[in-house]
Amino acid sequence: MLRLGLILLVVPAVLLMAGYMFDLSLADACLDQGGSWNYLTTECDDAGKDHPFVPFMVRHPLWVNGGMLLSVVGLLICMAGLYRRR
């Protein structure tokens, strides 16, 4: 039970961080090339027009909320596993 709780606690957080860093690296590479990153279509625009910043949470609410929910469930399972008698 403790092992399942630790997996549910750690894996969603790591996957969310990896997704965020991948998204950030795409936008950074576009800006390094002199373009403007369109967050809604995830494309680099070389036309020179500026696109507004749209946070990761707004673009992927199911990933963020679902990942945090799984982490909280994992924390509760860990706590239950630690309190269980052996």
Residue frames as a rotation matrix with the C-alpha (Angstrom) as fourth column:
MET 1
0.571 0.821 0.000 0.00
0.821 -0.571 0.000 0.00
0.000 0.000 -1.000 0.00
LEU 2
0.444 -0.492 -0.749 2.84
0.153 -0.782 0.604 2.36
-0.883 -0.383 -0.273 0.81
ARG 3
-0.613 -0.714 0.338 4.55
0.420 0.067 0.905 1.64
-0.669 0.697 0.259 -2.51
LEU 4
-0.120 0.669 0.733 1.37
0.973 -0.069 0.222 2.46
0.199 0.740 -0.643 -4.47
GLY 5
0.778 0.427 -0.460 0.96
0.558 -0.806 0.196 5.68
-0.287 -0.410 -0.866 -2.50
LEU 6
0.022 -0.857 -0.515 4.53
0.120 -0.509 0.852 6.75
-0.992 -0.081 0.092 -3.21
ILE 7
-0.658 -0.209 0.723 4.11
0.704 0.170 0.690 6.03
-0.267 0.963 0.036 -6.91
LEU 8
0.254 0.857 0.449 0.90
0.916 -0.363 0.174 8.07
0.311 0.367 -0.877 -7.04
LEU 9
0.694 -0.048 -0.719 2.55
0.411 -0.793 0.450 10.85
-0.592 -0.608 -0.530 -5.06
VAL 10
-0.122 -0.920 -0.372 5.70
0.037 -0.379 0.925 11.21
-0.992 0.100 0.080 -7.16
VAL 11
-0.529 -0.193 0.827 4.94
0.737 0.378 0.560 10.13
-0.420 0.906 -0.058 -10.74
PRO 12
0.493 0.737 0.462 2.21
0.868 -0.450 -0.207 12.72
0.055 0.503 -0.862 -11.56
ALA 13
0.774 -0.250 -0.581 4.37
0.027 -0.905 0.425 15.56
-0.632 -0.345 -0.694 -10.23
VAL 14
-0.321 -0.940 0.113 7.36
0.106 0.083 0.991 14.43
-0.941 0.330 0.073 -12.28
LEU 15
-0.300 0.280 0.912 5.22
0.935 0.275 0.224 14.09
-0.188 0.920 -0.344 -15.41
LEU 16
0.795 0.604 -0.052 3.76
0.593 -0.793 -0.143 17.56
-0.127 0.083 -0.988 -14.89
MET 17
0.418 -0.727 -0.544 7.23
-0.159 -0.649 0.744 19.06
-0.894 -0.225 -0.387 -14.47
ALA 18
-0.527 -0.621 0.580 8.44
0.431 0.394 0.812 17.26
-0.733 0.678 0.060 -17.59
GLY 19
0.126 0.673 0.729 5.48
0.992 -0.076 -0.102 18.53
-0.013 0.736 -0.677 -19.63
TYR 20
0.891 0.188 -0.413 5.99
0.256 -0.960 0.114 22.07
-0.374 -0.207 -0.904 -18.39
MET 21
0.060 -0.958 -0.281 9.72
-0.132 -0.286 0.949 22.01
-0.990 -0.020 -0.143 -19.13
PHE 22
-0.444 -0.148 0.884 9.11
0.773 0.434 0.462 20.60
-0.452 0.889 -0.079 -22.64
ASP 23
0.555 0.745 0.371 6.59
0.831 -0.521 -0.196 23.35
0.047 0.417 -0.908 -23.32
LEU 24
0.773 -0.331 -0.541 8.98
-0.016 -0.863 0.505 25.96
-0.634 -0.382 -0.672 -21.97
SER 25
-0.275 -0.943 0.185 11.85
0.193 0.134 0.972 24.68
-0.942 0.304 0.145 -24.10
LEU 26
-0.101 0.320 0.942 9.73
0.989 0.134 0.061 24.92
-0.107 0.938 -0.330 -27.27
ALA 27
0.886 0.462 0.038 8.82
0.463 -0.885 -0.041 28.53
0.015 0.054 -0.998 -26.51
ASP 28
0.503 -0.774 -0.384 12.43
-0.090 -0.489 0.868 29.38
-0.860 -0.402 -0.315 -25.61
ALA 29
-0.376 -0.638 0.672 13.77
0.609 0.376 0.698 27.89
-0.698 0.672 0.247 -28.84
CYS 30
0.314 0.581 0.751 11.26
0.938 -0.310 -0.153 29.93
0.144 0.752 -0.643 -30.82
LEU 31
0.966 0.043 -0.256 12.26
0.119 -0.949 0.290 33.14
-0.231 -0.311 -0.922 -29.04
ASP 32
0.116 -0.993 -0.022 15.95
0.129 -0.007 0.992 32.37
-0.985 -0.118 0.127 -29.62
GLN 33
-0.382 -0.196 0.903 15.23
0.874 0.239 0.422 32.22
-0.299 0.951 0.079 -33.35
GLY 34
-0.980 -0.026 -0.198 13.59
-0.007 -0.987 0.162 35.64
-0.200 0.160 0.967 -33.21
GLY 35
-0.550 0.835 -0.018 10.02
0.225 0.169 0.960 34.43
0.804 0.524 -0.281 -33.53
SER 36
-0.504 0.522 0.689 6.96
-0.854 -0.420 -0.306 34.80
0.130 -0.743 0.657 -31.37
TRP 37
-0.979 0.107 -0.173 5.51
0.130 0.983 -0.131 31.72
0.156 -0.151 -0.976 -29.67
ASN 38
-0.235 0.967 0.101 1.77
-0.760 -0.247 0.602 31.22
0.607 0.065 0.792 -30.03
TYR 39
-0.824 -0.160 0.544 0.80
-0.535 0.536 -0.653 29.35
-0.187 -0.829 -0.527 -26.87
LEU 40
0.082 0.962 0.259 -2.69
-0.684 0.243 -0.688 28.43
-0.725 -0.121 0.678 -28.04
THR 41
0.868 0.240 -0.435 -1.61
-0.494 0.503 -0.710 26.71
0.048 0.831 0.555 -31.27
THR 42
0.531 -0.775 0.342 1.89
0.022 0.416 0.909 25.73
-0.847 -0.475 0.238 -30.03
GLU 43
0.562 -0.363 0.744 3.52
0.823 0.149 -0.549 27.15
0.088 0.920 0.382 -33.14
CYS 44
-0.267 -0.729 -0.630 6.37
0.574 -0.646 0.504 29.53
-0.774 -0.227 0.591 -33.75
ASP 45
0.758 0.571 0.317 5.28
0.617 -0.466 -0.634 32.60
-0.214 0.676 -0.705 -35.69
ASP 46
-0.311 -0.950 0.033 7.99
0.873 -0.271 0.406 34.38
-0.377 0.155 0.913 -37.68
ALA 47
0.187 0.473 0.861 5.70
0.820 -0.558 0.129 37.16
0.541 0.682 -0.492 -38.88
GLY 48
-0.736 -0.615 0.283 6.81
0.348 -0.703 -0.620 39.41
0.581 -0.358 0.731 -36.02
LYS 49
0.071 0.791 0.608 3.50
-0.454 -0.517 0.725 39.79
0.888 -0.328 0.322 -34.25
ASP 50
-0.832 -0.386 0.398 3.36
-0.496 0.197 -0.845 39.30
0.248 -0.901 -0.356 -30.52
HIS 51
-0.025 0.798 -0.602 1.17
0.079 0.602 0.795 36.64
0.997 -0.028 -0.078 -28.97
PRO 52
0.294 0.171 0.940 -0.13
-0.850 -0.402 0.339 36.90
0.436 -0.899 0.027 -25.40
PHE 53
-0.818 -0.571 -0.075 1.24
-0.431 0.694 -0.577 34.58
0.381 -0.439 -0.813 -22.74
VAL 54
0.413 0.909 -0.052 -1.21
-0.686 0.348 0.639 31.85
0.600 -0.228 0.767 -21.77
PRO 55
-0.186 -0.558 0.809 -0.22
-0.961 0.275 -0.032 29.92
-0.205 -0.783 -0.587 -18.62
PHE 56
-0.845 -0.242 -0.476 0.29
-0.352 0.923 0.156 26.16
0.402 0.299 -0.865 -18.68
MET 57
-0.821 0.565 0.080 -2.58
0.182 0.392 -0.902 25.72
-0.541 -0.726 -0.425 -16.22
VAL 58
-0.047 0.830 -0.555 -5.01
-0.580 -0.475 -0.662 27.47
-0.813 0.291 0.504 -18.58
ARG 59
-0.147 -0.080 -0.986 -3.91
-0.974 0.186 0.130 25.42
0.173 0.979 -0.105 -21.60
HIS 60
-0.398 -0.065 -0.915 -3.87
-0.126 0.992 -0.016 22.03
0.909 0.109 -0.403 -19.83
PRO 61
-0.140 0.364 0.921 -6.31
-0.944 -0.331 -0.013 22.17
0.300 -0.871 0.390 -16.90
LEU 62
0.850 0.490 -0.192 -7.08
-0.427 0.855 0.295 18.44
0.309 -0.169 0.936 -16.96
TRP 63
0.255 -0.846 -0.468 -3.38
0.330 0.531 -0.780 17.49
0.909 0.044 0.415 -16.78
VAL 64
-0.595 -0.558 0.579 -2.65
-0.280 -0.531 -0.800 19.87
0.754 -0.638 0.159 -13.93
ASN 65
-0.010 0.678 0.735 -5.77
-0.986 -0.128 0.105 19.25
0.165 -0.724 0.670 -11.87
GLY 66
0.846 0.322 -0.424 -5.72
-0.312 0.945 0.094 15.50
0.431 0.052 0.901 -12.51
GLY 67
0.045 -0.927 -0.372 -2.04
0.234 0.371 -0.898 15.25
0.971 -0.046 0.234 -11.66
MET 68
-0.634 -0.254 0.730 -2.47
-0.555 -0.509 -0.658 17.17
0.538 -0.823 0.182 -8.43
LEU 69
0.406 0.846 0.344 -5.51
-0.897 0.299 0.324 15.08
0.172 -0.440 0.881 -7.51
LEU 70
0.708 -0.214 -0.673 -3.52
0.065 0.969 -0.239 11.88
0.703 0.126 0.700 -8.05
SER 71
-0.398 -0.913 0.094 -0.70
0.034 -0.117 -0.993 13.27
0.917 -0.392 0.077 -5.92
VAL 72
-0.340 0.354 0.871 -3.09
-0.902 -0.383 -0.197 14.06
0.264 -0.853 0.450 -3.07
VAL 73
0.780 0.609 -0.148 -4.62
-0.564 0.785 0.256 10.59
0.272 -0.116 0.955 -3.32
GLY 74
0.314 -0.766 -0.561 -1.10
0.229 0.635 -0.738 9.16
0.922 0.103 0.374 -3.23
LEU 75
-0.591 -0.512 0.623 -0.32
-0.418 -0.466 -0.780 11.20
0.690 -0.721 0.062 -0.13
LEU 76
0.158 0.742 0.651 -3.45
-0.984 0.066 0.164 9.91
0.078 -0.667 0.741 1.60
ILE 77
0.849 0.098 -0.519 -2.61
-0.161 0.984 -0.078 6.32
0.503 0.150 0.851 0.65
CYS 78
-0.171 -0.975 -0.141 0.93
0.091 0.127 -0.988 6.81
0.981 -0.181 0.067 2.01
MET 79
-0.483 0.035 0.875 -0.44
-0.792 -0.445 -0.419 8.12
0.374 -0.895 0.242 5.27
ALA 80
0.618 0.760 0.201 -2.85
-0.783 0.571 0.246 5.19
0.072 -0.309 0.948 5.53
GLY 81
0.636 -0.442 -0.633 -0.03
0.068 0.849 -0.525 2.78
0.769 0.291 0.569 4.76
LEU 82
-0.456 -0.854 0.253 2.17
-0.166 -0.197 -0.966 4.27
0.874 -0.482 -0.052 7.45
TYR 83
-0.314 0.418 0.852 -0.57
-0.943 -0.242 -0.228 4.10
0.111 -0.875 0.470 10.10
ARG 84
0.623 0.579 -0.526 -1.51
-0.556 0.801 0.222 0.51
0.549 0.154 0.821 9.28
ARG 85
0.390 -0.465 0.795 -0.26
-0.716 0.390 0.579 -2.10
-0.580 -0.795 -0.181 11.74
ARG 86
-0.012 -0.500 -0.866 2.20
-0.870 0.433 -0.238 -4.61
0.494 0.750 -0.440 10.42
